[in-house]
Amino acid sequence: MPTNAIKESCLLATEQHVKQLLAADTTGHDWWHIHRVRKLTLTLAKEEQADLFICEMAALLHDTVDDKLVADEKIAQTELLDWLFEQQLEENVVRQIMQIIADMSFKGGSNADKVLTLEGKVVQDADRIDALGAIGIARTMVYSGSKGRPMHLPNAQPRLNMTLAEYRNGEDTAIMHFYEKLLTLKDTMNTLTGKKLAEQRHLFLETYLEQFYAEWAGER
């Protein structure tokens, strides 16, 4: 493992690198999303006794190669791999970070069969918790607006058993995203602390939807 000095230098460089990459994001995957996931990751990692450095690095970098945000996922992965090696990190550390990033994404449920390391479970939980609760709702609305998707269509139905291409094609609404992703996340949590946090935020989603439908119908 790298020395403490290298870890501190690497984390600082990574923070600046990610801030620069995501500075112009308006989809809900901006620096502040990364900042929240980083904090949640460290909380979970300490509870689970996971490797803090691996977890924190993966949390910081997890959206820098996301196919929703980059023009070419493979090119972005290669660039990230090269960048990590430039930080004087050992190959096994770089591979662990890259593997977590590759396996943790929701991708319409298509990544559900991935076998995660303890560190991967921690970072995945933290990222998914940030898709729940009040923040999750706000991010859903921001993302849907950025993609030109409607807020709600009363006759829309959730799409089930989608391929990744179907999940990404935009034929949904902000409210349908609750059913296609957000409301499913609680049951995908890996860690005990993650489960507790997800349960609280899941309940908030249900309360919000009840209020939303009542207001949509002009009943409240």
CYANA upper distance limits for C-alpha pairs under 8 A (distance plus 0.5 A):
  1 MET  CA     90 GLU  CA      7.55
  1 MET  CA     93 VAL  CA      7.64
  2 PRO  CA      6 ILE  CA      6.42
  2 PRO  CA      7 LYS  CA      6.74
  2 PRO  CA     89 LEU  CA      6.96
  2 PRO  CA     90 GLU  CA      7.62
  3 THR  CA      7 LYS  CA      6.69
  4 ASN  CA      8 GLU  CA      6.64
  5 ALA  CA      9 SER  CA      6.69
  6 ILE  CA     10 CYS  CA      6.36
  6 ILE  CA     88 GLN  CA      8.11
  7 LYS  CA     11 LEU  CA      6.55
  7 LYS  CA     53 PHE  CA      7.64
  8 GLU  CA     12 LEU  CA      6.74
  9 SER  CA     13 ALA  CA      6.66
 10 CYS  CA     14 THR  CA      6.44
 10 CYS  CA     87 GLN  CA      6.62
 11 LEU  CA     15 GLU  CA      6.58
 11 LEU  CA     57 MET  CA      7.33
 12 LEU  CA     16 GLN  CA      6.92
 13 ALA  CA     17 HIS  CA      6.57
 14 THR  CA     18 VAL  CA      6.55
 14 THR  CA     57 MET  CA      8.03
 14 THR  CA     60 LEU  CA      7.61
 14 THR  CA     61 LEU  CA      8.11
 15 GLU  CA     19 LYS  CA      6.62
 15 GLU  CA     60 LEU  CA      7.29
 16 GLN  CA     20 GLN  CA      6.74
 17 HIS  CA     21 LEU  CA      6.81
 18 VAL  CA     22 LEU  CA      6.55
 18 VAL  CA     31 TRP  CA      7.71
 18 VAL  CA     60 LEU  CA      7.49
 18 VAL  CA     61 LEU  CA      7.23
 18 VAL  CA     64 THR  CA      7.71
 19 LYS  CA     23 ALA  CA      6.06
 19 LYS  CA     31 TRP  CA      6.21
 21 LEU  CA     64 THR  CA      7.78
 22 LEU  CA     29 HIS  CA      8.08
 22 LEU  CA     30 ASP  CA      5.86
 22 LEU  CA     31 TRP  CA      6.45
 22 LEU  CA     64 THR  CA      8.34
 23 ALA  CA     30 ASP  CA      7.23
 23 ALA  CA     31 TRP  CA      7.28
 24 ALA  CA     30 ASP  CA      8.06
 25 ASP  CA     29 HIS  CA      6.97
 25 ASP  CA     30 ASP  CA      5.62
 26 THR  CA     30 ASP  CA      7.28
 26 THR  CA    142 VAL  CA      7.80
 26 THR  CA    143 TYR  CA      8.03
 26 THR  CA    146 SER  CA      7.41
 27 THR  CA    139 ARG  CA      7.84
 27 THR  CA    142 VAL  CA      6.27
 27 THR  CA    143 TYR  CA      4.91
 27 THR  CA    144 SER  CA      8.43
 27 THR  CA    146 SER  CA      6.39
 28 GLY  CA     33 HIS  CA      7.32
 28 GLY  CA    139 ARG  CA      5.43
 28 GLY  CA    140 THR  CA      8.08
 28 GLY  CA    142 VAL  CA      6.56
 28 GLY  CA    143 TYR  CA      6.37
 29 HIS  CA     33 HIS  CA      6.12
 29 HIS  CA     34 ILE  CA      7.80
 29 HIS  CA     63 ASP  CA      7.70
 30 ASP  CA     34 ILE  CA      7.19
 31 TRP  CA     35 HIS  CA      6.57
 32 TRP  CA     36 ARG  CA      6.65
 33 HIS  CA     37 VAL  CA      6.69
 33 HIS  CA    130 ASP  CA      7.95
 34 ILE  CA     38 ARG  CA      6.46
 34 ILE  CA     59 ALA  CA      7.38
 34 ILE  CA     60 LEU  CA      6.35
 34 ILE  CA     63 ASP  CA      8.48
 35 HIS  CA     39 LYS  CA      6.88
 35 HIS  CA     60 LEU  CA      8.05
 36 ARG  CA     40 LEU  CA      6.71
 36 ARG  CA    130 ASP  CA      7.78
 37 VAL  CA     41 THR  CA      6.33
 37 VAL  CA     59 ALA  CA      6.77
 37 VAL  CA     60 LEU  CA      8.35
 37 VAL  CA    123 VAL  CA      8.23
 37 VAL  CA    126 ALA  CA      5.90
 37 VAL  CA    127 ASP  CA      5.99
 37 VAL  CA    130 ASP  CA      7.13
 38 ARG  CA     42 LEU  CA      6.80
 38 ARG  CA     56 GLU  CA      6.55
 38 ARG  CA     59 ALA  CA      5.81
 38 ARG  CA     60 LEU  CA      6.73
 38 ARG  CA    126 ALA  CA      8.22
 39 LYS  CA     43 THR  CA      6.86
 40 LEU  CA     44 LEU  CA      6.72
 40 LEU  CA    126 ALA  CA      5.80
 41 THR  CA     45 ALA  CA      6.35
 41 THR  CA     55 CYS  CA      7.18
 41 THR  CA     56 GLU  CA      7.22
 41 THR  CA     59 ALA  CA      7.33
 41 THR  CA    122 VAL  CA      6.67
 41 THR  CA    123 VAL  CA      6.02
 41 THR  CA    125 ASP  CA      8.34
 41 THR  CA    126 ALA  CA      5.74
 42 LEU  CA     46 LYS  CA      6.61
 42 LEU  CA     52 LEU  CA      7.12
 42 LEU  CA     55 CYS  CA      7.83
 42 LEU  CA     56 GLU  CA      7.20
 43 THR  CA     47 GLU  CA      7.03
 44 LEU  CA     48 GLU  CA      6.60
 44 LEU  CA    122 VAL  CA      6.57
 44 LEU  CA    126 ALA  CA      8.01
 44 LEU  CA    191 THR  CA      8.26
 44 LEU  CA    193 THR  CA      7.03
 44 LEU  CA    194 GLY  CA      7.58
 45 ALA  CA     49 GLN  CA      6.15
 45 ALA  CA     50 ALA  CA      5.37
 45 ALA  CA     51 ASP  CA      7.44
 45 ALA  CA     52 LEU  CA      6.62
 45 ALA  CA     55 CYS  CA      7.57
 45 ALA  CA    119 GLU  CA      7.83
 45 ALA  CA    122 VAL  CA      6.59
 46 LYS  CA     50 ALA  CA      7.01
 46 LYS  CA     52 LEU  CA      7.80
 47 GLU  CA    193 THR  CA      7.98
 48 GLU  CA    122 VAL  CA      8.38
 48 GLU  CA    191 THR  CA      8.03
 50 ALA  CA     55 CYS  CA      7.99
 50 ALA  CA    118 LEU  CA      6.84
 50 ALA  CA    119 GLU  CA      6.23
 50 ALA  CA    122 VAL  CA      8.31
 51 ASP  CA     55 CYS  CA      6.69
 51 ASP  CA    119 GLU  CA      7.07
 52 LEU  CA     56 GLU  CA      6.44
 53 PHE  CA     57 MET  CA      6.56
 54 ILE  CA     58 ALA  CA      6.67
 54 ILE  CA     93 VAL  CA      7.71
 54 ILE  CA     96 GLN  CA      7.79
 54 ILE  CA     97 ILE  CA      6.66
 54 ILE  CA    119 GLU  CA      7.45
 55 CYS  CA     59 ALA  CA      6.57
 55 CYS  CA     97 ILE  CA      8.27
 55 CYS  CA    119 GLU  CA      6.02
 55 CYS  CA    120 GLY  CA      7.89
 55 CYS  CA    122 VAL  CA      7.71
 55 CYS  CA    123 VAL  CA      6.69
 56 GLU  CA     60 LEU  CA      6.66
 57 MET  CA     61 LEU  CA      6.73
 57 MET  CA     97 ILE  CA      7.37
 58 ALA  CA     62 HIS  CA      6.04
 58 ALA  CA     97 ILE  CA      5.79
 58 ALA  CA     98 MET  CA      8.00
 58 ALA  CA    100 ILE  CA      7.13
 58 ALA  CA    101 ILE  CA      6.79
 58 ALA  CA    123 VAL  CA      7.58
 59 ALA  CA    123 VAL  CA      6.45
 59 ALA  CA    127 ASP  CA      8.34
 61 LEU  CA     65 VAL  CA      8.44
 61 LEU  CA    101 ILE  CA      8.09
 62 HIS  CA     66 ASP  CA      7.84
 62 HIS  CA    101 ILE  CA      5.65
 63 ASP  CA     69 LEU  CA      8.09
 64 THR  CA     69 LEU  CA      8.04
 64 THR  CA     70 VAL  CA      8.09
 64 THR  CA     76 ALA  CA      7.91
 64 THR  CA     80 LEU  CA      8.41
 65 VAL  CA     69 LEU  CA      7.75
 65 VAL  CA     70 VAL  CA      6.81
 65 VAL  CA     73 GLU  CA      6.23
 65 VAL  CA     76 ALA  CA      5.75
 65 VAL  CA     77 GLN  CA      6.29
 65 VAL  CA     80 LEU  CA      8.20
 66 ASP  CA     70 VAL  CA      6.74
 66 ASP  CA     73 GLU  CA      7.10
 67 ASP  CA     71 ALA  CA      7.69
 67 ASP  CA     72 ASP  CA      7.52
 67 ASP  CA     73 GLU  CA      5.81
 70 VAL  CA     76 ALA  CA      7.51
 72 ASP  CA     76 ALA  CA      6.74
 73 GLU  CA     77 GLN  CA      6.64
 74 LYS  CA     78 THR  CA      6.79
 75 ILE  CA     79 GLU  CA      6.68
 76 ALA  CA     80 LEU  CA      6.61
 77 GLN  CA     81 LEU  CA      6.58
 78 THR  CA     82 ASP  CA      6.74
 79 GLU  CA     83 TRP  CA      6.61
 80 LEU  CA     84 LEU  CA      6.61
 81 LEU  CA     85 PHE  CA      6.95
 81 LEU  CA     94 VAL  CA      7.82
 81 LEU  CA     98 MET  CA      7.92
 82 ASP  CA     86 GLU  CA      6.88
 83 TRP  CA     87 GLN  CA      7.24
 84 LEU  CA     88 GLN  CA      7.96
 84 LEU  CA     89 LEU  CA      7.18
 84 LEU  CA     94 VAL  CA      6.93
 85 PHE  CA     89 LEU  CA      6.18
 85 PHE  CA     90 GLU  CA      7.95
 85 PHE  CA     91 GLU  CA      7.98
 85 PHE  CA     94 VAL  CA      7.61
 89 LEU  CA     93 VAL  CA      6.96
 89 LEU  CA     94 VAL  CA      6.96
 90 GLU  CA     94 VAL  CA      6.88
 91 GLU  CA     95 ARG  CA      6.58
 92 ASN  CA     96 GLN  CA      6.70
 93 VAL  CA     97 ILE  CA      6.87
 94 VAL  CA     98 MET  CA      6.67
 95 ARG  CA     99 GLN  CA      6.47
 96 GLN  CA    100 ILE  CA      6.80
 97 ILE  CA    101 ILE  CA      6.92
 98 MET  CA    102 ALA  CA      6.65
 99 GLN  CA    103 ASP  CA      6.65
100 ILE  CA    104 MET  CA      6.37
100 ILE  CA    116 LEU  CA      7.75
100 ILE  CA    117 THR  CA      8.20
100 ILE  CA    119 GLU  CA      8.00
100 ILE  CA    120 GLY  CA      5.42
100 ILE  CA    123 VAL  CA      8.33
101 ILE  CA    105 SER  CA      7.77
101 ILE  CA    120 GLY  CA      8.44
103 ASP  CA    111 ASN  CA      7.07
103 ASP  CA    114 LYS  CA      6.59
103 ASP  CA    115 VAL  CA      8.47
103 ASP  CA    116 LEU  CA      7.64
103 ASP  CA    120 GLY  CA      8.28
104 MET  CA    111 ASN  CA      7.78
104 MET  CA    114 LYS  CA      8.47
104 MET  CA    116 LEU  CA      8.24
104 MET  CA    120 GLY  CA      7.16
104 MET  CA    121 LYS  CA      8.26
104 MET  CA    123 VAL  CA      8.06
104 MET  CA    124 GLN  CA      5.71
105 SER  CA    111 ASN  CA      7.19
105 SER  CA    124 GLN  CA      7.79
106 PHE  CA    110 SER  CA      7.42
106 PHE  CA    111 ASN  CA      6.51
106 PHE  CA    112 ALA  CA      7.91
107 LYS  CA    111 ASN  CA      6.78
107 LYS  CA    164 LEU  CA      6.47
107 LYS  CA    167 TYR  CA      7.84
108 GLY  CA    162 MET  CA      7.04
108 GLY  CA    163 THR  CA      7.52
108 GLY  CA    164 LEU  CA      6.27
108 GLY  CA    167 TYR  CA      5.95
108 GLY  CA    180 GLU  CA      8.24
108 GLY  CA    181 LYS  CA      7.74
109 GLY  CA    162 MET  CA      8.40
110 SER  CA    163 THR  CA      7.48
110 SER  CA    164 LEU  CA      7.07
116 LEU  CA    120 GLY  CA      5.64
116 LEU  CA    121 LYS  CA      6.29
117 THR  CA    121 LYS  CA      6.68
118 LEU  CA    122 VAL  CA      6.84
119 GLU  CA    123 VAL  CA      6.83
120 GLY  CA    124 GLN  CA      6.48
121 LYS  CA    125 ASP  CA      6.59
121 LYS  CA    190 ASN  CA      6.20
121 LYS  CA    191 THR  CA      7.66
122 VAL  CA    126 ALA  CA      6.81
122 VAL  CA    190 ASN  CA      7.80
122 VAL  CA    191 THR  CA      7.43
123 VAL  CA    127 ASP  CA      6.66
124 GLN  CA    128 ARG  CA      6.65
125 ASP  CA    129 ILE  CA      6.50
125 ASP  CA    189 MET  CA      6.18
125 ASP  CA    190 ASN  CA      6.98
125 ASP  CA    191 THR  CA      7.76
125 ASP  CA    194 GLY  CA      6.33
126 ALA  CA    130 ASP  CA      7.02
126 ALA  CA    194 GLY  CA      7.69
127 ASP  CA    131 ALA  CA      7.40
128 ARG  CA    132 LEU  CA      7.40
128 ARG  CA    185 LEU  CA      7.15
129 ILE  CA    133 GLY  CA      8.40
129 ILE  CA    185 LEU  CA      8.49
129 ILE  CA    194 GLY  CA      7.83
129 ILE  CA    197 LEU  CA      7.62
129 ILE  CA    198 ALA  CA      6.27
129 ILE  CA    201 ARG  CA      8.22
130 ASP  CA    135 ILE  CA      6.96
130 ASP  CA    136 GLY  CA      6.37
131 ALA  CA    135 ILE  CA      7.25
131 ALA  CA    136 GLY  CA      4.47
131 ALA  CA    137 ILE  CA      7.96
131 ALA  CA    139 ARG  CA      7.75
131 ALA  CA    140 THR  CA      8.45
131 ALA  CA    182 LEU  CA      7.14
132 LEU  CA    136 GLY  CA      4.66
132 LEU  CA    137 ILE  CA      7.35
132 LEU  CA    182 LEU  CA      6.83
132 LEU  CA    185 LEU  CA      8.45
132 LEU  CA    198 ALA  CA      7.49
132 LEU  CA    201 ARG  CA      5.95
132 LEU  CA    202 HIS  CA      6.80
132 LEU  CA    205 LEU  CA      7.66
133 GLY  CA    137 ILE  CA      6.85
133 GLY  CA    200 GLN  CA      8.21
133 GLY  CA    201 ARG  CA      4.58
133 GLY  CA    202 HIS  CA      6.71
133 GLY  CA    203 LEU  CA      8.34
133 GLY  CA    204 PHE  CA      6.01
133 GLY  CA    205 LEU  CA      6.27
134 ALA  CA    138 ALA  CA      6.78
134 ALA  CA    201 ARG  CA      8.03
134 ALA  CA    204 PHE  CA      7.71
134 ALA  CA    205 LEU  CA      8.09
135 ILE  CA    139 ARG  CA      6.56
136 GLY  CA    140 THR  CA      6.60
136 GLY  CA    182 LEU  CA      8.33
137 ILE  CA    141 MET  CA      6.86
137 ILE  CA    205 LEU  CA      8.03
138 ALA  CA    142 VAL  CA      6.71
139 ARG  CA    143 TYR  CA      6.45
140 THR  CA    144 SER  CA      6.50
140 THR  CA    174 ALA  CA      6.66
140 THR  CA    177 HIS  CA      7.97
141 MET  CA    145 GLY  CA      6.55
141 MET  CA    151 MET  CA      7.79
141 MET  CA    174 ALA  CA      6.48
142 VAL  CA    146 SER  CA      6.67
143 TYR  CA    147 LYS  CA      6.88
144 SER  CA    148 GLY  CA      6.67
144 SER  CA    149 ARG  CA      5.50
144 SER  CA    150 PRO  CA      7.59
144 SER  CA    151 MET  CA      7.85
144 SER  CA    173 THR  CA      7.55
144 SER  CA    174 ALA  CA      6.16
145 GLY  CA    149 ARG  CA      6.34
145 GLY  CA    150 PRO  CA      7.87
145 GLY  CA    151 MET  CA      8.44
147 LYS  CA    170 GLY  CA      8.00
149 ARG  CA    170 GLY  CA      7.48
149 ARG  CA    171 GLU  CA      8.35
149 ARG  CA    172 ASP  CA      7.43
149 ARG  CA    173 THR  CA      6.10
149 ARG  CA    174 ALA  CA      7.46
150 PRO  CA    172 ASP  CA      8.33
150 PRO  CA    173 THR  CA      5.68
150 PRO  CA    174 ALA  CA      7.02
151 MET  CA    173 THR  CA      5.97
151 MET  CA    174 ALA  CA      5.30
151 MET  CA    175 ILE  CA      6.76
152 HIS  CA    156 ALA  CA      8.39
152 HIS  CA    173 THR  CA      6.09
152 HIS  CA    174 ALA  CA      6.79
152 HIS  CA    175 ILE  CA      6.12
152 HIS  CA    176 MET  CA      8.00
153 LEU  CA    173 THR  CA      7.51
156 ALA  CA    172 ASP  CA      8.11
156 ALA  CA    173 THR  CA      8.37
156 ALA  CA    176 MET  CA      7.77
157 GLN  CA    176 MET  CA      7.51
158 PRO  CA    172 ASP  CA      8.38
158 PRO  CA    176 MET  CA      6.22
158 PRO  CA    177 HIS  CA      8.32
158 PRO  CA    179 TYR  CA      6.60
158 PRO  CA    180 GLU  CA      6.37
159 ARG  CA    180 GLU  CA      7.03
160 LEU  CA    180 GLU  CA      7.59
162 MET  CA    166 GLU  CA      6.19
162 MET  CA    167 TYR  CA      6.45
163 THR  CA    167 TYR  CA      6.71
164 LEU  CA    168 ARG  CA      6.69
165 ALA  CA    169 ASN  CA      6.58
166 GLU  CA    170 GLY  CA      8.39
172 ASP  CA    176 MET  CA      6.57
172 ASP  CA    177 HIS  CA      7.51
173 THR  CA    177 HIS  CA      6.82
174 ALA  CA    178 PHE  CA      7.73
175 ILE  CA    179 TYR  CA      7.96
176 MET  CA    180 GLU  CA      6.71
177 HIS  CA    181 LYS  CA      6.19
177 HIS  CA    182 LEU  CA      7.14
178 PHE  CA    182 LEU  CA      5.08
178 PHE  CA    183 LEU  CA      6.06
179 TYR  CA    183 LEU  CA      6.07
179 TYR  CA    184 THR  CA      7.65
180 GLU  CA    184 THR  CA      7.79
181 LYS  CA    185 LEU  CA      7.04
183 LEU  CA    202 HIS  CA      7.22
183 LEU  CA    205 LEU  CA      8.05
184 THR  CA    188 THR  CA      7.68
185 LEU  CA    189 MET  CA      7.39
185 LEU  CA    198 ALA  CA      8.22
186 LYS  CA    195 LYS  CA      7.21
186 LYS  CA    198 ALA  CA      5.83
186 LYS  CA    199 GLU  CA      6.70
186 LYS  CA    202 HIS  CA      7.09
187 ASP  CA    195 LYS  CA      8.39
189 MET  CA    194 GLY  CA      6.43
189 MET  CA    195 LYS  CA      5.96
189 MET  CA    198 ALA  CA      8.06
190 ASN  CA    194 GLY  CA      7.30
190 ASN  CA    195 LYS  CA      7.69
191 THR  CA    195 LYS  CA      6.63
192 LEU  CA    196 LYS  CA      6.95
193 THR  CA    197 LEU  CA      6.82
194 GLY  CA    198 ALA  CA      6.45
195 LYS  CA    199 GLU  CA      6.54
196 LYS  CA    200 GLN  CA      7.09
197 LEU  CA    201 ARG  CA      6.95
198 ALA  CA    202 HIS  CA      6.32
199 GLU  CA    203 LEU  CA      6.83
200 GLN  CA    204 PHE  CA      7.20
201 ARG  CA    205 LEU  CA      7.00
202 HIS  CA    206 GLU  CA      7.03
203 LEU  CA    207 THR  CA      6.80
204 PHE  CA    208 TYR  CA      6.58
205 LEU  CA    209 LEU  CA      6.73
206 GLU  CA    210 GLU  CA      6.81
207 THR  CA    211 GLN  CA      6.87
208 TYR  CA    212 PHE  CA      6.46
209 LEU  CA    213 TYR  CA      6.60
210 GLU  CA    214 ALA  CA      6.83
211 GLN  CA    215 GLU  CA      6.62
211 GLN  CA    220 ARG  CA      8.38
212 PHE  CA    216 TRP  CA      6.49
213 TYR  CA    217 ALA  CA      6.64
214 ALA  CA    218 GLY  CA      6.74
214 ALA  CA    219 GLU  CA      5.61
214 ALA  CA    220 ARG  CA      6.28
215 GLU  CA    219 GLU  CA      6.21
215 GLU  CA    220 ARG  CA      5.69
